[in-house]
Amino acid sequence: MDTIPLGVSRLDSIIGGGAPPGSVVLLVGESGAGAREFLHTSAAINALARAAPEEFDLHYGSLAEGASVPPEVHYLSFTADEEYLAREMAHTMDEALVRAAVEEIRFRDFSPEYFQLTPVPRDWYAGEASSLSDLGRRHERTDVLNALGDYLSEHAPGNLVLVDSITDLVGAISDDTSWTDIAMVLKGLEKASHGWKGLILLLVSRETLTSTELGHLMEAASGTLLFEWETGGSRRARTMVVKEFRGALSRLESENIVRFETEIHEGGFDVSDVRKIR
């Protein structure tokens, strides 16, 4: 396996088929600029390759030489379950495509670990009311960072893992979890991913991070895709900038590509135009 498809066919073709195995890629987005849709598209298209090959050919096309879809696709969320995420995907993507894809996506909802030490009622995220015994056992439960680490150790090797989103972890900072803890986990993740030889995509909301915090995350990642709104005259367009991407950025630079115009349609996130350095 030379590359793992990101799931956006035109982008994959430009960078040689996809991301190098062992990559951790940040998807950093302004609200509504396409980062979440990119994540959904990557999950759906890679899963579709195994769930419905004919639909994959229709929506993506042929894989580049040396590119291989991962054996498994894992979608991790800290606050949402499979039903909600599938519905979110179907808001922008073709419903038939989503229905086929979710059959091959393994969802993991970390809501119990994420909310367990908060005032949020258990029945809001676990479908059942809290009991006194539940409250008494809270201190025995695995915290969300440990649960995330254990899941990745078991399922990330060789596979595509999508994390929705690191922003939620930032919101969980408390006396028990600090920004340093989060940054160190991601730094360790970047090191471990080299041996796992899979692909990990991490969604991040740009508005929730300071420039220093974003810098820490970028240092711990193999690549960063920045999703922005660009306004020119009366036109407002979604754009994507490749800030860093080890193993792929050199191919972009050799083509003098600096920025992509993007769009969202029933096939998901797509590249609509390529900007050249002038």
C-alpha positions in Angstrom: 0.0 0.0 0.0 1.7 3.2 -1.2 -1.2 5.6 -0.4 -4.6 5.6 1.3 -7.3 7.5 -0.5 -8.6 10.6 1.3 -11.8 10.0 -0.6 -11.9 13.2 -2.7 -11.0 11.9 -6.1 -9.6 15.1 -7.7 -7.4 15.9 -4.6 -6.2 12.3 -4.4 -5.2 12.3 -8.1 -3.1 15.5 -7.6 -1.2 14.2 -4.6 -0.5 10.8 -6.1 -3.4 8.7 -4.9 -4.0 9.8 -1.4 -2.1 10.1 1.9 1.0 8.2 2.8 0.3 5.3 5.3 1.1 6.4 8.8 -0.3 9.9 8.3 -2.2 12.0 10.9 -4.0 14.8 9.1 -5.7 17.8 10.8 -8.9 19.2 9.1 -9.0 22.7 10.5 -12.1 24.6 9.5 -14.1 27.8 9.8 -17.8 27.1 10.5 -19.5 25.7 7.4 -16.4 25.9 5.3 -16.2 22.2 4.5 -14.0 20.5 7.0 -16.8 18.3 8.5 -18.0 17.5 5.0 -14.5 16.5 4.0 -14.5 14.1 7.0 -17.9 12.6 6.1 -16.8 12.2 2.5 -13.6 10.4 3.4 -15.5 8.0 5.6 -18.3 7.4 3.1 -16.3 7.0 0.0 -13.7 4.6 1.5 -16.5 2.5 3.1 -18.4 2.6 -0.2 -15.5 0.9 -2.0 -16.2 -2.3 -0.1 -20.0 -1.9 0.5 -20.9 -1.0 -3.1 -18.1 -1.1 -5.6 -20.2 0.1 -8.5 -21.4 3.1 -6.5 -17.7 3.8 -5.6 -16.8 3.8 -9.3 -19.6 6.2 -10.0 -18.8 8.7 -7.2 -15.1 8.4 -7.0 -13.7 6.6 -10.1 -10.6 4.4 -10.4 -8.0 4.3 -7.7 -4.5 5.6 -8.6 -1.7 3.1 -9.1 -0.4 2.1 -5.7 -3.5 3.4 -3.8 -5.5 0.9 -1.7 -8.7 1.5 0.3 -8.2 0.5 4.0 -9.7 -2.8 5.3 -11.8 -0.9 7.9 -13.2 2.6 8.4 -13.7 3.7 12.0 -15.7 6.9 12.8 -15.1 8.1 16.4 -17.3 10.7 18.1 -17.3 12.0 21.6 -20.9 13.3 21.7 -23.0 11.6 18.9 -24.1 8.1 18.1 -24.3 6.2 14.7 -27.9 7.2 14.0 -27.2 10.9 14.4 -24.0 10.8 12.4 -25.6 8.9 9.5 -28.4 11.5 9.5 -25.8 14.3 9.4 -24.0 12.8 6.4 -27.3 12.4 4.6 -28.0 16.2 5.0 -25.4 16.9 2.3 -24.7 13.6 0.6 -27.0 11.3 -1.4 -29.1 9.2 0.9 -28.5 6.0 -1.0 -24.8 6.5 -0.9 -24.9 7.1 2.8 -27.1 4.0 3.5 -24.7 1.8 1.7 -21.6 3.3 3.2 -22.7 3.2 6.9 -22.9 -0.6 6.6 -19.2 -0.7 6.3 -18.4 2.1 8.8 -17.6 1.1 12.4 -18.9 3.9 14.7 -17.7 4.3 18.2 -19.5 6.7 20.5 -17.4 7.9 23.5 -20.3 9.7 25.1 -20.3 7.6 28.3 -16.6 8.4 28.9 -16.9 12.0 27.7 -19.9 13.0 29.9 -19.5 10.7 32.9 -18.0 13.3 35.2 -20.3 16.1 34.2 -23.7 17.2 35.4 -25.3 15.9 32.1 -28.0 13.3 33.0 -27.0 9.8 31.9 -30.2 9.2 30.0 -29.3 12.1 27.7 -26.3 10.2 26.3 -26.7 6.6 27.3 -30.5 6.1 26.9 -31.0 5.2 30.5 -31.4 7.1 33.8 -28.6 7.4 36.3 -28.8 5.4 39.5 -27.0 6.0 42.8 -24.8 3.0 42.0 -23.9 4.6 38.7 -22.8 7.8 40.5 -20.9 5.8 43.0 -18.9 4.0 40.3 -17.9 7.1 38.3 -14.5 7.3 39.7 -13.8 3.7 38.5 -14.5 4.4 34.8 -12.0 5.0 32.1 -11.5 8.6 31.2 -12.1 9.7 27.6 -8.4 10.1 26.7 -7.6 6.6 27.9 -10.6 5.1 26.2 -9.6 6.9 23.0 -6.1 5.6 23.2 -7.1 2.0 23.9 -9.5 2.1 20.9 -6.9 3.5 18.6 -4.3 1.0 19.7 -6.7 -1.8 18.8 -8.3 -0.5 15.6 -6.1 2.1 14.0 -3.3 -0.2 12.5 -3.8 -0.4 8.8 -7.2 1.3 8.8 -8.8 4.7 8.3 -9.9 6.4 11.5 -11.8 9.7 11.6 -12.1 11.6 14.9 -15.0 14.0 15.3 -13.8 16.1 16.9 -10.7 17.3 18.7 -12.7 20.4 19.5 -14.8 18.3 21.9 -11.7 17.3 23.8 -10.7 20.9 24.2 -14.2 21.5 25.7 -13.5 18.7 28.2 -10.6 20.4 29.8 -11.0 20.4 33.6 -9.1 19.7 36.8 -8.6 16.1 35.6 -7.8 16.9 31.9 -5.5 19.7 30.8 -4.5 21.1 27.4 -1.1 19.5 28.0 -2.7 16.1 28.3 -4.5 16.5 24.9 -1.4 17.8 23.2 0.7 15.0 24.5 -1.8 12.3 23.4 -1.8 13.7 19.9 2.0 13.9 19.9 2.1 10.3 20.9 -0.5 9.5 18.3 1.6 10.9 15.5 4.5 8.7 16.7 2.4 5.6 16.9 0.8 6.1 13.5 4.1 5.6 11.8 4.1 2.0 12.9 0.3 1.5 12.4 0.5 2.4 8.7 -3.1 3.6 8.5 -4.6 7.0 8.1 -6.1 9.2 10.9 -8.1 12.3 10.2 -8.7 14.7 13.1 -11.5 17.4 12.8 -10.8 20.7 14.5 -12.9 23.9 14.7 -10.6 26.8 14.1 -12.7 29.2 16.2 -12.2 27.3 19.5 -8.4 27.3 19.5 -5.8 29.9 20.2 -3.0 30.3 17.7 -0.6 28.6 20.1 -2.9 25.6 20.6 -3.4 25.2 16.9 0.4 25.4 16.5 0.8 22.5 19.0 -1.7 20.4 17.0 0.0 21.2 13.7 3.4 20.2 15.1 1.9 16.8 16.1 0.4 16.1 12.7 1.7 14.9 9.4 -0.4 17.3 7.5 -2.9 20.2 8.0 -5.7 21.1 5.6 -7.2 24.5 6.3 -10.8 25.1 5.2 -11.8 28.8 4.9 -14.4 31.1 3.5 -13.1 33.5 0.8 -15.1 36.6 -0.2 -14.5 38.3 -3.5 -17.0 41.0 -4.6 -20.5 39.5 -4.2 -19.2 35.9 -4.3 -18.4 33.8 -1.2 -16.5 30.6 -1.8 -15.3 27.7 0.2 -11.5 27.2 -0.2 -9.0 24.6 1.1 -5.3 25.4 1.7 -2.7 22.6 2.3 -0.6 24.1 5.1 1.6 21.0 5.6 1.5 17.5 4.3 4.6 15.3 4.7 4.9 13.0 1.7 2.4 14.9 -0.4 3.2 18.6 -0.1 6.2 18.3 -2.4 3.9 17.1 -5.2 1.7 20.1 -4.8 4.6 22.5 -4.7 6.0 21.0 -7.9 2.7 21.8 -9.6 2.8 25.3 -8.0 -0.6 24.7 -6.4 -1.4 26.9 -3.4 -5.1 26.8 -2.9 -8.2 24.8 -3.9 -11.7 26.1 -4.5 -14.2 23.5 -3.2 -17.8 22.7 -3.3 -20.3 20.3 -1.6 -22.8 18.3 -3.5 -24.6 14.9 -3.2 -21.4 13.1 -3.7 -19.9 14.9 -0.8 -16.9 17.3 -0.6 -15.2 18.0 -3.9 -12.5 20.2 -5.4 -13.9 22.5 -8.0 -10.9 24.5 -9.1 -7.1 24.6 -8.5 -5.2 27.8 -7.9 -1.7 28.2 -9.2 1.0 30.3 -7.6 1.4 33.4 -9.7 
